[in-house]
């Protein structure tokens, strides 16, 4: 709600600024972007009103002198003072005085000490206005704490060791201390054998069907070890003899896998992120028919799980973040928006910082893009792709790791069938870049190149001319091997070309796990970016795992790889949150998930499976 309001105010501000003098723009934006329902980024704990008083109205300009009235300075309180009024314009027939300056709202002394908040502000809804309804805080001995009614119980498949089993009570799975200083939490352990039938479950059965359609999701405090799945059980996944409506292939509930750590953390689970496992009848999630909430431990391994304070929530009062474009970009800062850290859809956007749970700060703006290069070109077809690449599951050994849509089998007319995911011209306009420009770590994989100022192609492979690779003497600096379609568009064989790296016309990225990806090692390719990625990270609990590249291969590796010194880690469970930094230092956040909600499933029938974006957030652009 507030996100749409903020965007409308930004549009209004931009329209007004085009008709005002430059000095008024920051103050006008301050006035537009600070409604009383929003709070600043300074983590201000002061209880005084959040904004300083407005500066006084500027005095009249002197007649005939051109002097400008000056507004007063706003007084203390919160992070940002309201803009002062505009001074009256001086009059006179000769040399009229200029407009009075708007009074600048001063920074209050509250919040993070003297000086208040930073000049960049983050528009974040006041958490106190967020609607919620408690389901259970584990403090009551007489059943769940919420008004829905119901009971917790534990069960398993017989081969799984679980504690406790049956019902829960004080010192029988309801133990302390709980989260945030509470006395109690629910605690369960399980030892699930490999290939378990269904493992162990801890389930809250509601006393009657709960209509949760007015809520946006659930949130719960968790800690422990293992990666259990939290399911929201609806009538559509239960058979009729259990109060459901499912006729065949039941029990495939909607849920999400949790990543636990040794410290308490609150996890928000929006309803629109829930997925079925894929073994049962596929249905849409219906929050109006909620029957139970279940913690499932099915994958083989040890589990030690604590949960506390589970509740429904609504996003009223928690809008999308918006950045305030009132100062310079790409500058370091120590401030961040702690209010955003619990909302996966509300990554804090400052014009000077990027907050993603743990502040790491932005990369400096980089302008190392190749421009105005000259070289030669020859025809190229996919069957010529480098032999030292991954050739399985539709990837065809391309140096950038991008999947192939289709291909011919020679350099003749059949090569016109060559198509690569993400390339312009329906996948037909692509090329292989010489080793020198391709880069040691495949730096220009996925780059779009404008040739002779009229034909745009995408770099999907290396044209090797380096030690240890299949050498091609023509692949000198500046050279590009062109697909058949691209060569025809440029003008035939072996023309001299000029080229430069430009922005791609892609709408949204697609993600591809390579065929041998497991939970311990994975190779991720990303097609459809506007600029090549310089850094790719996946979120795993409270930390970010940075992907690595093998020399001259554009896929991003997660987990231990013998060919990458210092590599470690694993592939986090889906859905995946990804942070991409491009070659300009611009940062993008996105989410994607497996089509079946499970571990990576990269290849079906020899074809690479795309994992579409679930909602990209473009973080502030670096100054060009």
C-alpha positions in Angstrom: 0.0 0.0 0.0 2.6 2.5 1.1 4.9 1.2 -1.7 2.4 2.4 -4.3 2.0 5.7 -2.4 5.8 6.2 -2.4 6.1 5.6 -6.1 3.3 8.0 -6.8 5.0 10.6 -4.7 8.2 10.1 -6.4 6.5 10.5 -9.8 4.8 13.7 -8.5 8.1 15.0 -7.2 9.9 14.3 -10.5 7.2 16.2 -12.4 7.4 19.2 -10.1 11.2 19.3 -10.1 11.3 19.7 -13.9 9.7 23.1 -13.4 11.7 24.3 -10.3 15.2 25.6 -9.8 17.8 23.0 -9.0 18.3 24.2 -5.4 14.7 23.3 -4.5 14.7 19.6 -5.6 16.2 17.9 -2.5 13.9 19.9 -0.2 10.8 19.3 -2.2 11.6 15.5 -2.2 12.1 15.6 1.6 8.7 17.2 2.0 7.1 14.6 -0.3 8.8 11.5 1.0 8.4 11.8 4.8 4.8 11.0 5.7 4.2 10.5 9.4 3.5 6.8 9.0 7.1 6.2 7.8 10.3 6.0 9.8 13.9 6.7 8.9 16.8 4.4 8.5 18.9 5.6 11.5 17.4 2.9 13.8 16.2 5.8 15.9 14.8 4.7 19.3 13.9 8.2 20.5 10.3 8.5 21.5 10.0 12.2 20.5 8.2 13.0 17.2 10.1 11.6 14.3 10.6 14.8 12.4 12.0 18.2 13.2 9.8 21.2 12.8 9.8 23.0 9.5 12.0 25.9 8.8 10.4 29.4 8.8 9.3 31.1 5.6 12.0 32.9 3.8 12.0 36.6 3.9 11.0 38.8 0.9 13.7 39.4 -1.6 14.9 43.1 -1.7 13.4 45.1 -4.5 15.6 45.5 -7.5 18.7 43.8 -5.9 18.1 40.1 -6.8 18.7 39.0 -3.2 17.1 35.8 -2.1 15.1 35.2 1.1 16.5 32.4 3.3 14.3 29.9 5.2 15.0 29.0 8.8 16.5 25.7 10.0 14.2 23.0 11.2 14.7 22.1 14.9 15.6 18.7 16.5 13.7 15.5 17.2 14.0 13.0 14.5 16.2 12.1 11.6 14.9 14.6 9.1 13.5 18.1 9.5 10.5 19.2 7.3 11.3 21.6 4.5 10.9 25.3 5.4 8.6 27.5 3.4 9.6 29.2 0.2 10.5 32.9 0.5 8.5 35.5 -1.4 9.8 36.7 -4.7 11.3 40.2 -4.6 9.4 42.6 -6.8 10.3 45.7 -8.7 10.4 46.9 -12.3 14.1 46.6 -12.6 16.3 43.5 -11.8 13.6 41.6 -9.9 14.9 39.7 -6.8 15.2 36.0 -7.0 13.0 33.4 -5.3 13.6 32.9 -1.6 15.4 29.7 -0.6 13.3 27.0 1.0 14.2 26.5 4.7 16.2 23.3 5.1 14.9 20.9 7.6 17.7 20.2 10.1 18.7 16.9 11.6 17.5 16.3 15.1 19.7 15.2 18.0 17.7 12.0 18.7 18.3 8.7 17.2 21.9 7.6 16.8 23.3 10.5 18.8 24.0 14.0 17.7 23.2 14.7 14.1 20.4 12.1 13.8 20.0 10.0 10.7 21.9 10.0 7.4 20.8 12.2 4.6 19.6 9.1 2.7 16.4 7.8 4.0 14.6 4.5 3.7 10.8 4.5 3.5 9.9 1.6 5.7 6.5 1.1 7.3 6.3 1.3 11.1 6.4 -2.3 12.4 3.9 -1.2 15.1 1.2 -0.7 12.4 1.7 -4.2 11.0 -1.4 -6.4 11.6 -0.8 -9.9 13.1 -2.7 -12.6 14.9 -1.0 -15.0 17.3 -1.3 -18.7 16.6 0.8 -20.0 19.5 3.6 -18.6 21.6 4.0 -22.0 23.5 3.4 -20.3 26.9 0.0 -21.9 27.7 -0.3 -25.3 29.3 -3.9 -25.6 28.3 -3.5 -25.8 24.5 -2.4 -23.3 22.0 -2.3 -19.6 22.9 -4.2 -18.3 19.9 -8.0 -18.1 19.4 -8.0 -20.8 16.7 -7.8 -23.7 19.1 -6.0 -26.9 18.4 -3.3 -29.3 19.7 0.3 -30.2 18.8 1.4 -33.8 18.4 4.4 -35.7 17.0 4.4 -38.8 14.8 6.9 -40.7 12.6 7.1 -43.6 10.1 8.4 -46.1 12.6 11.9 -46.2 11.2 12.7 -42.7 12.5 13.9 -42.0 16.0 11.9 -39.0 17.4 11.6 -37.2 20.7 9.0 -36.5 22.0 6.3 -38.6 20.4 2.6 -38.2 20.9 1.5 -35.0 22.7 3.5 -32.1 24.0 3.6 -30.7 27.5 5.9 -29.0 30.1 9.3 -30.9 30.0 7.9 -33.0 27.1 8.7 -30.9 24.1 7.7 -27.6 25.6 10.9 -26.3 27.1 12.7 -23.1 27.8 13.9 -20.6 27.4 12.1 -19.4 24.2 12.7 -16.7 21.7 13.0 -13.0 22.7 13.1 -13.7 26.4 9.9 -15.8 26.5 9.7 -18.8 28.9 8.9 -21.6 26.6 9.3 -22.9 23.0 8.5 -26.2 21.2 11.6 -28.5 21.0 11.8 -31.7 18.9 14.6 -33.9 17.7 14.7 -36.6 15.1 17.2 -39.0 13.5 15.8 -39.7 10.0 17.4 -42.6 8.1 18.2 -42.3 4.4 15.3 -43.2 2.1 12.8 -42.8 4.9 9.2 -43.4 4.0 8.1 -40.0 5.4 10.4 -39.4 8.4 9.0 -37.5 11.3 6.3 -34.7 11.7 5.4 -32.3 14.4 1.9 -30.9 13.6 -0.6 -28.4 14.9 -4.1 -29.5 14.0 -6.5 -26.6 14.3 -9.8 -27.3 16.1 -11.7 -26.2 13.0 -10.9 -24.9 9.5 -9.1 -21.5 9.7 -9.8 -18.9 7.1 -6.5 -17.1 6.8 -7.3 -15.3 3.5 -7.0 -11.8 5.1 -3.3 -12.6 6.0 -0.3 -12.4 3.8 1.6 -15.3 5.4 3.0 -16.7 8.7 6.1 -15.9 10.6 7.8 -18.0 13.3 10.9 -17.9 15.4 13.2 -20.8 14.8 16.7 -22.2 15.7 18.5 -25.5 15.7 20.1 -27.7 13.1 18.9 -29.5 10.0 16.6 -28.2 7.2 13.0 -29.2 8.0 10.1 -28.3 5.8 7.3 -26.1 7.2 4.0 -27.1 5.6 0.6 -25.3 5.7 -1.9 -28.1 5.3 -5.2 -27.1 3.5 -8.4 -29.0 2.7 -7.3 -29.5 -0.9 -4.4 -31.8 0.1 -6.3 -33.9 2.6 -8.5 -36.9 1.7 -12.2 -36.6 2.4 -12.2 -39.0 5.4 -9.9 -36.4 7.1 -12.1 -33.4 6.4 -10.5 -32.6 3.1 -11.5 -32.5 -0.6 -8.6 -34.4 -2.2 -9.7 -37.4 -4.2 -6.3 -38.9 -5.4 -2.6 -38.5 -4.6 -3.1 -36.5 -1.4 -0.9 -35.1 1.3 1.2 -33.0 -1.0 1.0 -29.8 1.1 2.4 -26.4 0.3 5.4 -25.4 2.2 9.0 -24.1 2.3 12.2 -25.5 3.6 13.8 -23.8 6.6 17.5 -23.1 7.1 18.3 -23.2 10.8 21.2 -21.9 12.8 22.2 -21.9 16.5 20.6 -18.5 17.2 17.0 -17.6 17.3 15.7 -15.8 14.1 12.3 -14.9 12.9 11.3 -16.3 9.5 8.6 -14.7 7.4 6.8 -17.1 5.0 4.6 -15.2 2.5 1.8 -17.4 1.2 2.7 -16.7 -2.4 6.1 -18.4 -1.9 4.7 -21.7 -0.8 5.2 -24.7 -3.1 4.1 -28.3 -3.2 6.7 -31.1 -3.3 5.4 -32.4 -6.6 4.4 -36.0 -5.8 0.6 -35.3 -5.4 -2.3 -33.6 -7.2 -1.2 -30.1 -8.1 -3.5 -27.4 -6.7 -3.3 -23.7 -5.8 -2.7 -22.8 -2.2 -6.0 -21.7 -0.6 -5.5 -19.9 2.8 -9.2 -19.9 3.4 -9.2 -23.7 4.1 -6.2 -24.0 6.5 -6.3 -27.3 8.5 -2.9 -27.6 10.1 0.7 -26.4 10.3 3.2 -29.2 10.1 7.0 -29.3 10.6 8.2 -32.2 8.4 11.7 -33.9 8.8 11.9 -36.2 5.8 15.4 -35.9 4.3 17.9 -38.3 5.9 19.9 -36.8 8.8 19.8 -35.4 12.3 17.3 -32.7 13.3 17.3 -30.5 16.5 14.5 -28.0 16.0 13.1 -25.2 18.2 10.1 -23.1 17.2 8.3 -20.3 19.0 5.8 -17.5 18.6 4.1 -18.5 15.3 1.6 -16.0 14.0 -0.3 -14.8 10.9 0.8 -11.4 9.6 -0.4 -8.9 7.0 1.9 -6.4 5.1 -0.1 -3.3 6.1 2.4 -0.8 7.3 5.3 -2.6 5.6 5.6 -1.3 2.1 8.3 -1.9 -0.5 11.4 0.0 0.3 12.2 3.0 -1.9 15.5 4.9 -2.2 15.7 8.6 -1.8 17.5 10.0 -4.8 18.7 13.1 -3.0 22.4 12.6 -2.8 25.3 10.9 -4.6 25.5 7.2 -5.2 28.1 4.6 -4.6 29.4 6.1 -1.3 30.2 3.9 1.7 28.0 4.2 4.8 27.6 2.5 8.1 23.8 3.1 8.3 21.2 0.6 7.3 17.6 -0.2 7.7 17.1 -2.8 10.4 13.4 -2.5 9.9 13.7 -4.3 6.6 15.8 -7.2 7.6 12.9 -9.6 8.4 10.9 -9.0 5.2 12.2 -11.0 2.2 10.3 -8.7 -0.2 11.6 -5.5 1.5 15.3 -5.4 1.0 16.4 -2.0 2.3 17.2 0.4 -0.5 19.3 3.4 0.3 20.9 5.6 -2.3 24.2 5.0 -0.5 23.9 1.5 0.8 22.4 -2.0 0.3 21.0 -3.7 3.3 20.4 -7.5 2.9 20.4 -8.7 6.5 24.0 -8.0 7.2 25.4 -4.7 5.8 28.3 -5.2 3.5 28.1 -1.9 1.6 28.1 -1.3 -2.1 30.9 -2.0 -4.5 32.4 1.1 -6.0 31.2 2.1 -9.4 33.2 0.3 -12.0 33.6 1.5 -15.5 35.8 -1.1 -16.9 33.6 -2.0 -19.9 35.3 -2.4 -23.2 34.3 0.2 -25.7 35.1 1.0 -29.3 37.0 -2.1 -30.1 38.1 -3.1 -33.6 38.8 -6.6 -35.0 37.8 -9.3 -37.4 35.0 -11.8 -37.4 34.4 -15.3 -38.8 31.4 -17.6 -38.9 30.9 -20.0 -36.0 28.5 -22.7 -35.1 27.7 -24.5 -31.8 29.3 -27.8 -32.8 32.6 -25.9 -32.8 32.2 -25.0 -29.1 35.3 -25.6 -26.9 35.8 -29.2 -25.9 36.9 -28.5 -22.3 33.3 -27.5 -21.2 30.3 -29.2 -19.6 28.6 -31.0 -22.6 25.7 -32.6 -20.7 22.0 -31.7 -20.4 21.7 -29.3 -23.3 24.7 -27.0 -22.3 26.8 -28.0 -25.4 30.2 -27.0 -24.0 29.6 -23.2 -24.3 32.2 -21.3 -22.4 29.5 -19.2 -20.6 27.5 -22.3 -19.6 24.3 -21.1 -21.2 21.8 -23.8 -22.4 21.3 -24.4 -26.1 17.7 -24.2 -27.5 18.5 -26.0 -30.8 21.5 -26.6 -33.1 22.5 -27.8 -36.5 25.3 -30.3 -37.1 27.6 -28.5 -39.5 28.8 -25.2 -40.8 26.3 -25.2 -43.6 22.6 -24.3 -43.7 21.9 -26.5 -40.7 23.9 -24.1 -38.5 21.2 -21.5 -39.0 19.2 -23.6 -36.5 21.7 -22.7 -33.7 19.9 -20.9 -30.9 21.1 -20.1 -27.3 19.0 -19.1 -24.3 18.9 -15.3 -23.8 20.5 -14.2 -27.0 18.9 -11.6 -29.2 17.0 -12.5 -32.4 15.1 -15.3 -30.7 18.4 -16.9 -29.6 20.1 -16.7 -33.0 22.4 -13.7 -32.6 25.4 -14.7 -30.5 29.1 -15.0 -30.7 32.4 -16.3 -29.2 34.8 -13.7 -27.9 38.6 -13.9 -28.2 40.4 -15.1 -25.0 42.0 -11.7 -24.3 38.7 -9.9 -24.2 36.8 -12.9 -22.8 38.8 -12.6 -19.5 40.4 -15.0 -17.1 37.2 -15.4 -15.2 34.8 -15.2 -18.1 34.2 -11.6 -17.2 32.2 -10.7 -20.3 30.0 -13.9 -20.4 26.5 -12.7 -21.2 27.6 -9.3 -22.4 25.7 -7.8 -25.3 27.9 -6.4 -28.1 26.8 -3.8 -30.7 28.6 -4.5 -33.9 29.1 -1.7 -36.4 26.5 0.3 -34.5 23.6 -1.8 -35.8 23.7 -5.5 -35.0 23.4 -6.6 -31.3 24.6 -10.0 -30.3 25.3 -11.8 -27.0 28.6 -13.3 -26.0 28.0 -17.0 -25.1 31.4 -18.6 -25.6 35.1 -18.1 -25.8 37.1 -18.1 -29.1 40.2 -19.6 -27.6 43.7 -18.4 -28.4 45.6 -19.2 -25.2 47.9 -21.8 -23.7 46.1 -25.1 -22.7 43.1 -24.6 -25.0 42.2 -25.6 -28.5 44.0 -22.7 -30.3 42.4 -20.7 -33.1 45.0 -18.4 -34.7 42.4 -15.9 -35.8 41.1 -15.3 -32.2 43.4 -12.3 -31.6 42.4 -9.4 -29.4 39.3 -7.7 -30.8 38.1 -10.8 -32.8 34.6 -12.3 -32.5 33.3 -15.5 -34.0 29.8 -14.9 -35.1 26.8 -17.2 -35.3 25.5 -17.8 -38.8 22.6 -15.5 -38.3 24.8 -12.8 -36.8 27.4 -13.1 -39.6 24.7 -12.7 -42.2 23.3 -9.6 -40.4 26.8 -8.0 -40.2 27.6 -8.7 -43.9 29.0 -12.1 -44.6 32.4 -13.7 -44.0 35.5 -12.0 -42.5 34.4 -8.4 -42.5 36.3 -5.9 -40.4 34.1 -4.9 -37.5 34.0 -2.3 -34.7 32.1 -3.2 -31.5 31.3 -2.1 -28.0 29.6 -3.6 -24.9 26.1 -2.3 -24.5 23.1 -3.0 -22.3 21.0 -6.1 -23.2 17.3 -5.8 -23.9 16.4 -8.6 -21.4 13.3 -8.3 -19.2 14.2 -10.8 -16.5 16.8 -13.4 -15.7 16.5 -17.2 -15.9 18.5 -19.5 -13.8 19.9 -22.9 -14.8 21.5 -25.5 -12.5 23.9 -27.8 -14.4 23.1 -31.5 -14.7 25.4 -32.8 -11.9 24.3 -30.3 -9.2 23.7 -31.7 -5.8 23.2 -30.2 -2.3 27.0 -30.3 -1.9 28.2 -28.9 -5.3 26.4 -26.9 -7.9 27.1 -25.0 -11.1 24.7 -22.1 -11.8 24.3 -20.2 -15.1 22.3 -17.0 -15.3 20.9 -15.9 -18.6 18.9 -12.8 -19.4 20.8 -10.2 -17.4 21.1 -6.6 -18.7 24.9 -6.5 -17.9 27.3 -9.3 -17.2 27.5 -10.5 -13.6 30.8 -9.8 -11.8 29.7 -11.4 -8.6 26.9 -13.9 -7.7 25.9 -14.9 -4.1 23.2 -17.2 -2.7 21.7 -16.6 0.7 22.1 -19.4 3.2 20.4 -18.6 6.5 22.0 -15.4 7.8 25.0 -15.5 5.5 25.8 -15.1 1.8 27.7 -17.7 -0.1 29.8 -16.3 -2.9 29.9 -18.3 -6.2 33.3 -18.9 -7.8 34.2 -19.4 -11.4 36.6 -21.8 -12.9 39.2 -20.3 -15.3 37.5 -19.5 -18.6 34.1 -21.0 -17.7 31.1 -18.7 -17.0 29.0 -20.9 -14.6 29.1 -19.9 -10.9 30.2 -22.8 -8.6 28.9 -23.3 -5.1 30.4 -25.8 -2.8 33.8 -27.5 -2.7 35.5 -27.7 -6.0 39.1 -29.2 -6.4 39.8 -26.9 -9.3 39.0 -23.7 -7.3 41.4 -22.9 -4.5 39.6 -21.9 -1.3 36.2 -23.1 -2.4 33.8 -24.4 0.3 30.2 -24.5 1.4 27.2 -26.1 -0.1 24.1 -25.4 -2.3 21.4 -23.9 0.0 17.9 -25.4 -0.2 15.2 -23.8 -2.4 13.8 -21.2 -2.8 17.0 -19.4 -3.5 17.6 -15.8 -2.8 20.4 -14.5 -5.1 22.3 -11.2 -5.1 24.0 -10.3 -8.4 26.5 -7.5 -8.8 27.2 -6.6 -12.4 30.3 -5.2 -14.1 29.1 -1.6 -13.3 28.8 -2.4 -9.5 25.0 -2.3 -9.7 23.3 -4.8 -7.4 20.2 -6.8 -8.1 18.3 -9.1 -5.7 16.1 -11.9 -7.0 14.5 -15.2 -6.0 14.0 -18.4 -7.9 13.0 -21.9 -7.1 12.9 -25.4 -8.4 9.8 -26.3 -10.4 9.0 -29.1 -7.9 10.2 -27.2 -4.8 13.0 -29.7 -4.2 16.7 -29.7 -4.6 18.0 -28.7 -8.0 16.5 -30.6 -10.9 18.5 -29.2 -13.8 17.8 -31.6 -16.7 14.7 -33.3 -18.0 14.8 -35.5 -21.2 18.2 -34.0 -22.0 17.0 -30.4 -21.9 18.1 -27.8 -19.5 15.2 -26.7 -17.1 14.8 -23.0 -16.5 14.1 -21.6 -13.0 12.3 -18.3 -13.6 12.7 -15.2 -11.5 10.2 -14.8 -8.7 10.5 -11.1 -8.5 13.6 -9.1 -9.2 14.5 -6.0 -7.1 16.8 -3.6 -8.9 18.9 -1.8 -6.3 20.1 1.7 -6.8 21.9 2.4 -10.0 25.5 3.6 -9.9 26.4 6.9 -11.4 27.5 6.6 -15.0 
